[in-house]
Amino acid sequence: MRLALWMYQGTAHHGVGRVANSMHGVHAVFHAPQGDDYVNPIFTMLERTPTFPQMTTSIVSGHDLARGTIRLPDTLKQVEASLHPELIIVCASCSTILLQEDLQVVADSADIDTEVLVYDANPYRMQEIVAADGLTTLLVKRYAIPQELTPHPSVNIIGPASLGFHVRSDLICLRRILATLGVQVNVVAPLGASIGDMRRLPAAWVNIAPYHELGHQAGQYLEEQFGTSTLYEAPMGVQPTLRWLRQLVEQLNEVGAKTNAPPVKLPPLTAFSLDGMSAPSSVPWFARTADMESFSSKQAFVFGNATNTVGMVKFLHDELAMQIAGAGTYLTNEADWVREQLDGYLPNDLLVTEHFQDVAQQIEELSPQLVCGTQMERHSCRKFDIPCMVIAPPTHIENHLLSYRPILGFDGADVLADTVYTTTKLGLEKHLIDMFGDAGLEYENGVSPSNTSQETDPVREQEQAVNGSPDHMTWTDEAHAMLKKVPFFVRGRVQKNTEKYALSQGYTTVTVDVLQEAKESLGG
């Protein structure tokens, strides 16, 4: 386990909390010291649900350790008495697991009626995603029982979980698509599922597991043990959604043919639109407009988890005709799958790292016109003045919205295209402000952006800091003013190339003439 200022994944017991907080009648108890109860405020801040997180920390204090006492049995009794859950999941945090206590023996000593599951979420062997996926699979194995299939076509949606990236909107989108097909949703798990729902999983005709990080193992188990076919693809984009729909209908009809059930038919595509009359997505039309045709010359860099990195690269390249400058993932255990999925899309090898500094360095070197990443790339891109849209966790509050913002399905394609467009085009507004200054606007203090002194201009300070200290290469006011007229999304590259040219010619100061020379030498 690595300690860092920023980490792409939470700890193992954070992953356990995601599953427990997703389900009805399930509560997580963390055997942990005071500081490891941080997961509760994270869920309270981001999840935006009316209920408190379904997690309790059984505090381990130094005083308790000195006396040889343990509070876990009393905590379990209190949880049972106050909340009456069907299942309590117990796991140790990264600190208390070093004590090497047999928590199963301790939990049994509580002598309560509620079922207790001790989950070995060892944080030195796993992080958030592996822990969450492992626990979901364990619950499926523990409770799923053989039974008859539902009389009508039905599916399980496996993978949506608490604090997932836009998963509540994705669920609405998937339910709308399934309702249009006349297909029932048997169980959604773990989000919103009870222990009884987990028992009913084998009754579905088909499983849908769109998120590679969570639900694939459970889908494979249900396929192996109960013969339930699973659709693993994520319908991100218009063409992937069309392929996904055809595969889903095919799999459902394979099951229906065994019972002579009426076939599921794919209706006209207009049936999937919000009004039931128009095209289900505007992306194919929008991609052919003059605004979007300009994107064919723009380069994008994508970094995130497995599902969204693959989906976003293909969406940008295949449906918006953008160039892919590079891509990467922080999920080292999924790197081979991501490479396989993106074969032929990337100019260089996939960047696989858990260090956000490596990603920032790659972005700086490539200087793309758009970055699609996590909240950490959003922070890094502020420094480089490069537009960035968040497409994968880790996220912040603005990525847990109240409104309907899916990333899957036809509706999700529109959301992604809108976000790409506004993220890059709103930069044009910034560029125009840079060019025209205050445009006659007056400010209370009498200072406009165009009149700010260069000593207090963060852009100027950043530009002078490239390739060494601010004294290594200076810019005259006139040259700096000309540089600010360059669109911000390529300004960093122009500035860097100009300074390289100046150094190669022995200049120590960039003037307007030097800037013009550099432009001509580089074919600008």
C-alpha positions in Angstrom: 0.0 0.0 0.0 1.3 3.5 -0.9 0.7 6.7 0.9 0.4 9.8 -1.4 -1.0 13.2 -1.6 -3.6 11.9 -4.1 -4.5 8.4 -4.9 -6.7 7.2 -7.8 -8.4 4.5 -5.7 -9.7 4.4 -2.1 -8.7 1.8 0.4 -10.2 -1.7 0.5 -12.6 -0.8 3.3 -13.8 2.1 1.2 -14.7 -0.4 -1.5 -16.6 -2.5 1.1 -18.5 0.7 2.1 -19.5 1.2 -1.5 -21.2 -2.2 -1.6 -22.8 -2.0 1.9 -24.1 1.5 1.3 -25.7 0.3 -2.0 -27.9 -2.4 -0.5 -31.0 -2.6 1.6 -30.8 -4.3 5.0 -27.0 -4.5 4.8 -24.6 -2.6 7.2 -20.8 -2.5 7.3 -18.9 -2.4 10.5 -15.3 -1.3 10.3 -12.9 -2.5 13.0 -10.7 0.6 12.9 -9.0 3.5 14.8 -10.6 6.9 14.9 -8.9 8.3 11.8 -10.1 5.5 9.6 -13.8 6.5 9.8 -13.2 9.0 7.0 -15.3 7.0 4.6 -18.5 8.2 6.3 -18.1 11.9 5.5 -17.0 11.0 1.9 -20.4 9.2 1.3 -22.3 11.9 3.2 -20.8 14.6 1.0 -20.9 13.0 -2.4 -23.7 10.4 -2.5 -26.6 13.0 -2.2 -29.2 10.6 -0.8 -31.6 11.3 2.1 -30.2 8.5 4.3 -27.1 8.3 6.4 -24.3 6.0 5.1 -24.9 2.4 6.1 -21.5 2.1 7.9 -20.4 2.1 11.5 -16.8 2.3 12.8 -16.0 0.2 15.9 -13.3 2.4 17.3 -10.0 0.8 18.3 -8.1 3.0 20.7 -4.7 2.9 22.2 -6.3 2.6 25.7 -8.3 -0.5 24.5 -5.2 -2.1 23.1 -3.3 -1.5 26.4 -6.1 -3.2 28.4 -6.5 -6.0 25.9 -10.2 -5.1 25.2 -12.1 -5.0 21.9 -15.3 -3.1 21.3 -16.5 -5.0 18.2 -19.0 -7.3 20.0 -20.7 -4.3 21.6 -20.8 -2.4 18.3 -22.5 -5.4 16.6 -25.1 -5.6 19.3 -25.8 -1.8 19.1 -26.1 -2.0 15.3 -28.5 -4.9 15.5 -30.6 -3.2 18.2 -30.9 0.2 16.5 -30.9 -0.7 12.7 -32.1 -4.4 12.5 -30.1 -5.2 9.4 -30.4 -8.6 7.6 -26.6 -8.8 7.2 -23.7 -7.1 8.9 -20.4 -7.1 7.0 -17.3 -6.8 9.2 -13.9 -5.9 8.0 -10.7 -4.4 9.4 -9.1 -1.2 8.2 -5.5 -0.8 7.0 -4.4 0.0 10.5 -6.2 -2.7 12.6 -5.4 -5.5 10.2 -1.8 -5.3 11.5 -3.2 -6.6 14.8 -3.9 -10.0 13.1 -7.0 -10.6 15.2 -9.4 -13.4 14.3 -12.5 -11.2 13.7 -14.7 -14.2 13.0 -14.2 -15.5 16.6 -14.7 -12.0 17.9 -17.9 -11.5 15.9 -19.2 -14.9 17.0 -18.8 -13.9 20.6 -21.3 -11.0 20.1 -24.0 -13.7 20.1 -26.5 -11.8 18.0 -29.3 -13.0 15.7 -28.2 -11.0 12.7 -26.1 -12.8 10.2 -22.5 -11.6 10.3 -20.1 -11.9 7.3 -16.4 -11.2 8.1 -14.8 -10.1 4.8 -11.1 -10.3 4.5 -10.5 -7.0 2.7 -6.7 -6.9 3.2 -5.6 -3.4 2.2 -2.1 -4.7 1.5 -3.4 -7.0 -1.2 -6.3 -5.0 -2.6 -7.7 -1.6 -3.1 -11.1 -0.1 -3.5 -12.2 -1.7 -6.8 -10.9 -5.2 -6.2 -12.5 -5.2 -2.7 -15.9 -4.0 -4.0 -15.9 -6.5 -6.9 -14.8 -9.3 -4.6 -17.5 -8.6 -2.0 -20.2 -8.3 -4.7 -19.1 -11.7 -6.1 -19.0 -13.2 -2.6 -22.6 -12.1 -1.9 -23.8 -13.5 -5.2 -22.1 -16.8 -4.4 -23.5 -16.8 -0.9 -27.1 -16.1 -1.7 -28.0 -16.9 -5.3 -30.1 -20.2 -5.5 -31.4 -22.3 -8.4 -34.9 -21.4 -9.5 -37.2 -21.1 -12.5 -36.8 -18.4 -14.9 -39.2 -15.5 -14.9 -42.2 -16.1 -17.3 -41.4 -13.0 -19.3 -38.1 -11.7 -20.6 -36.0 -10.2 -17.8 -32.5 -9.1 -17.0 -30.3 -8.5 -14.1 -28.2 -5.3 -14.1 -25.0 -6.1 -12.1 -22.4 -3.5 -11.2 -24.1 -0.2 -10.3 -23.0 0.8 -6.8 -22.9 3.6 -4.4 -20.5 6.5 -5.4 -20.3 5.1 -8.9 -19.7 7.5 -11.8 -23.1 8.7 -13.0 -24.6 5.2 -12.3 -27.9 6.4 -11.1 -28.5 8.2 -14.4 -27.1 5.2 -16.2 -29.7 3.0 -14.5 -32.5 5.3 -15.6 -31.2 5.2 -19.1 -30.9 1.4 -19.1 -34.4 1.0 -17.6 -35.9 3.2 -20.3 -34.2 1.1 -23.0 -35.4 -2.1 -21.5 -38.9 -0.9 -21.1 -39.0 0.1 -24.7 -38.0 -3.5 -25.6 -40.7 -4.9 -23.3 -38.0 -6.5 -21.0 -38.4 -6.5 -17.2 -35.6 -5.7 -14.8 -35.3 -8.7 -12.4 -32.6 -7.4 -10.0 -30.2 -4.5 -9.9 -27.2 -5.3 -7.7 -25.7 -4.2 -5.6 -27.4 -0.8 -5.8 -30.8 -1.0 -4.3 -30.7 -4.8 -3.8 -31.7 -6.7 -0.7 -30.5 -10.2 0.4 -33.8 -11.5 -1.0 -33.0 -9.9 -4.4 -29.6 -11.6 -4.4 -31.4 -14.9 -4.0 -33.5 -14.1 -7.1 -30.6 -13.4 -9.4 -30.7 -16.8 -11.3 -34.4 -16.1 -12.3 -33.3 -13.6 -15.0 -32.9 -14.6 -18.6 -29.8 -12.5 -19.2 -27.3 -10.5 -17.1 -26.1 -7.1 -18.0 -22.7 -6.2 -16.6 -21.6 -2.9 -18.3 -18.8 -1.9 -15.9 -15.6 -3.8 -16.2 -14.5 -2.9 -12.7 -17.6 -4.2 -10.9 -19.9 -7.0 -11.8 -17.9 -9.0 -14.3 -16.9 -11.7 -11.8 -20.4 -12.0 -10.5 -21.7 -12.3 -14.1 -19.2 -15.1 -14.9 -20.2 -17.0 -11.7 -23.9 -16.8 -12.7 -23.0 -17.9 -16.2 -21.0 -20.9 -14.9 -23.3 -22.0 -12.1 -26.8 -21.2 -13.6 -26.2 -20.9 -17.3 -27.3 -17.3 -17.4 -25.6 -15.6 -20.4 -24.1 -12.2 -19.6 -23.7 -9.1 -21.8 -20.4 -7.5 -20.7 -20.1 -4.6 -23.1 -20.6 -1.0 -22.1 -22.9 0.9 -24.5 -21.0 4.1 -24.6 -21.7 6.0 -27.8 -24.3 5.6 -30.6 -22.8 2.7 -32.5 -21.8 0.7 -29.4 -25.4 1.1 -28.1 -26.8 -0.2 -31.4 -24.5 -3.2 -31.2 -25.3 -3.7 -27.6 -29.1 -3.7 -28.3 -28.7 -6.3 -31.1 -26.6 -8.5 -28.8 -29.1 -8.2 -26.0 -32.1 -9.0 -28.2 -30.2 -12.0 -29.6 -29.3 -13.4 -26.2 -32.9 -12.9 -24.9 -34.3 -14.7 -27.9 -31.9 -17.6 -27.5 -33.4 -18.2 -24.0 -37.0 -17.6 -25.2 -36.6 -20.1 -28.0 -36.1 -22.9 -25.4 -39.6 -22.2 -24.0 -41.3 -21.1 -27.2 -41.8 -17.6 -25.9 -42.6 -14.8 -28.3 -39.4 -13.2 -29.6 -38.2 -9.8 -28.4 -38.2 -7.5 -31.4 -36.1 -4.4 -31.9 -38.6 -1.5 -32.4 -37.9 1.6 -34.7 -35.0 3.6 -33.2 -37.3 6.6 -32.7 -39.0 4.6 -29.9 -35.8 5.0 -27.8 -35.9 8.8 -28.0 -37.2 11.0 -25.2 -40.3 12.0 -27.3 -40.7 8.7 -29.0 -40.7 10.4 -32.5 -37.2 11.7 -33.2 -33.7 10.2 -33.5 -32.6 8.7 -30.2 -29.3 10.7 -30.3 -28.2 13.8 -32.1 -24.5 12.8 -32.2 -24.5 11.4 -35.8 -26.0 14.7 -37.1 -24.0 16.9 -34.8 -20.7 15.2 -35.8 -21.2 16.4 -39.4 -21.8 20.0 -38.5 -19.2 22.7 -39.2 -18.6 23.1 -35.5 -17.7 19.5 -35.0 -15.8 19.0 -38.2 -13.1 21.2 -36.7 -12.6 18.6 -34.1 -10.9 16.3 -36.6 -7.7 18.3 -36.2 -7.8 18.3 -32.4 -5.9 15.8 -30.3 -7.3 14.2 -27.1 -5.6 12.4 -24.2 -7.7 10.0 -22.1 -6.9 8.6 -18.7 -9.1 6.8 -16.1 -10.5 3.4 -15.1 -10.9 0.6 -17.6 -14.5 1.0 -18.8 -14.5 4.7 -19.3 -11.1 5.0 -20.8 -11.9 2.4 -23.5 -15.4 3.8 -24.1 -14.2 7.4 -24.3 -11.3 6.8 -26.6 -13.6 4.9 -29.1 -16.3 7.6 -28.8 -13.9 10.5 -29.5 -12.2 8.7 -32.4 -15.1 6.8 -34.0 -18.0 9.2 -33.5 -16.4 12.7 -33.1 -13.4 12.0 -35.5 -10.9 13.4 -33.0 -7.2 12.3 -33.0 -6.1 10.3 -30.0 -2.7 11.6 -28.7 -2.5 8.9 -26.0 -4.4 7.1 -23.2 -3.8 5.4 -20.0 -5.3 3.7 -16.9 -4.5 3.6 -13.2 -5.9 0.0 -13.0 -2.8 -2.0 -13.4 -4.7 -5.3 -13.1 -6.9 -4.3 -16.1 -4.1 -2.9 -18.3 -4.0 -6.0 -20.6 -7.8 -5.7 -21.3 -7.6 -2.0 -22.0 -4.6 -2.6 -24.4 -6.6 -5.3 -26.2 -9.7 -3.1 -26.5 -7.7 -0.1 -27.8 -5.5 -2.0 -30.2 -5.1 0.3 -33.3 -6.4 3.4 -31.5 -3.2 4.6 -29.8 -0.1 6.1 -31.4 2.0 4.8 -28.4 1.8 2.2 -25.7 -0.8 2.6 -23.0 0.2 4.6 -20.0 -0.3 2.4 -16.9 0.5 4.2 -13.6 -0.9 4.9 -10.2 1.1 8.1 -9.9 -0.8 11.2 -11.0 2.6 13.0 -11.5 3.3 10.6 -14.4 0.0 11.5 -16.0 0.6 15.2 -15.6 4.0 14.9 -17.2 2.5 13.0 -20.2 -0.2 15.7 -20.6 2.5 18.4 -20.5 4.6 16.6 -23.2 1.7 15.9 -25.5 -0.1 19.3 -25.0 -3.4 17.9 -26.4 -6.4 20.2 -27.1 -8.6 18.1 -24.8 -8.0 15.9 -21.8 -10.6 13.4 -20.6 -9.6 12.2 -17.1 -10.3 12.1 -13.4 -10.6 14.9 -10.9 -6.8 14.7 -10.6 -6.2 15.4 -14.3 -8.7 18.3 -14.0 -6.4 19.8 -11.4 -3.3 19.1 -13.4 -4.8 20.7 -16.5 -5.5 23.9 -14.6 -1.7 24.3 -14.4 -1.2 23.7 -18.2 -4.3 25.7 -19.3 -5.7 22.7 -21.1 -9.4 22.0 -21.2 -10.3 18.9 -19.2 -13.5 17.0 -18.7 -13.9 14.4 -16.0 -14.9 11.0 -17.4 -13.9 8.6 -14.6 -13.5 8.4 -10.8 -12.0 9.7 -8.6 -14.5 12.5 -8.8 -15.7 15.6 -6.9 -19.1 16.9 -6.0 -19.8 18.3 -9.4 -19.7 14.8 -10.8 -22.5 13.7 -8.5 -25.3 15.8 -9.9 -29.0 15.7 -9.1 -29.9 16.0 -12.8 -30.2 13.2 -15.4 -26.6 12.9 -16.8 -26.0 9.3 -18.0 -22.9 8.2 -19.9 -24.4 5.0 -21.3 -26.9 4.6 -24.1 -28.2 7.1 -26.7 -28.8 9.7 -24.0 -25.3 9.2 -22.7 -23.8 9.8 -26.1 -25.5 13.2 -26.2 -24.2 14.0 -22.8 -20.7 13.1 -23.7 -20.8 15.0 -27.0 -22.2 18.1 -25.2 -19.5 17.9 -22.6 -16.7 17.5 -25.1 -18.0 20.5 -27.1 -18.6 22.8 -24.1 -15.3 21.9 -22.5 -13.3 22.8 -25.6 -15.5 25.6 -27.0 -15.9 27.5 -23.8 -12.2 27.9 -24.0 -12.9 30.0 -27.1 -14.6 32.5 -24.8 -11.5 32.6 -22.7 -9.4 33.2 -25.8 -11.6 36.1 -26.9 -11.4 37.7 -23.5 -7.6 37.4 -23.7 -7.6 39.0 -27.2 -10.0 41.9 -26.6 -9.4 42.5 -22.9 -12.2 44.3 -21.0 -14.0 45.3 -24.2 -15.0 48.6 -22.5 -16.1 47.1 -19.3 -15.1 49.0 -16.2 -14.3 47.4 -12.8 -14.8 48.8 -9.4 -11.1 49.0 -8.6 -10.4 50.5 -12.1 -8.3 47.5 -13.1 -9.2 45.3 -16.0 -7.6 41.9 -16.9 -5.7 43.6 -19.8 -4.1 46.1 -17.4 -2.9 43.7 -14.7 0.7 44.0 -14.0 2.9 41.1 -15.3 4.4 40.6 -11.8 1.0 39.4 -10.5 -0.1 37.6 -13.7 -0.1 33.9 -13.0 -0.1 33.1 -16.7 3.0 35.2 -17.2 4.7 33.6 -14.2 3.9 30.1 -15.5 5.1 30.9 -19.0 8.4 32.2 -17.7 8.9 29.2 -15.5 9.1 26.8 -18.4 12.5 25.2 -19.2 14.0 26.5 -16.0 13.7 29.5 -13.6 11.8 32.6 -14.5 15.2 34.3 -15.1 16.3 31.7 -17.6 14.2 33.1 -20.5 12.3 36.4 -20.2 9.6 37.9 -22.5 9.1 41.5 -23.3 5.7 43.0 -22.6 5.0 43.3 -26.3 5.9 39.7 -27.0 3.9 38.5 -24.0 0.9 40.5 -25.3 1.3 38.8 -28.7 1.5 35.4 -27.0 -1.7 36.0 -25.2 -3.5 36.4 -28.5 -2.7 32.8 -29.4 -5.7 30.5 -28.4 -5.1 29.2 -24.9 -5.4 25.6 -25.9 -2.2 25.8 -28.1 -0.5 28.7 -26.3 1.6 26.5 -24.1 3.0 24.6 -27.2 3.7 27.9 -29.0 5.4 29.4 -26.0 7.5 26.2 -25.4 8.6 26.0 -29.1 9.4 29.7 -29.2 11.7 29.4 -26.1 13.4 26.4 -27.6 14.0 28.3 -30.8 15.3 31.4 -28.8 17.7 29.2 -26.8 19.0 27.5 -30.0 19.7 31.0 -31.5 21.4 32.2 -28.3 18.7 34.7 -27.4 18.0 35.4 -23.7 14.9 37.5 -24.2 11.9 36.8 -26.4 10.9 39.9 -28.3 8.2 40.3 -30.9 10.9 39.9 -33.6 12.1 36.6 -32.0 8.5 35.4 -31.7 8.0 36.1 -35.4 11.3 34.4 -36.3 10.3 31.3 -34.4 6.9 31.3 -36.1 8.5 31.5 -39.5 11.1 28.8 -38.8 8.5 26.4 -37.5 6.3 26.9 -40.6 3.6 28.9 -38.8 
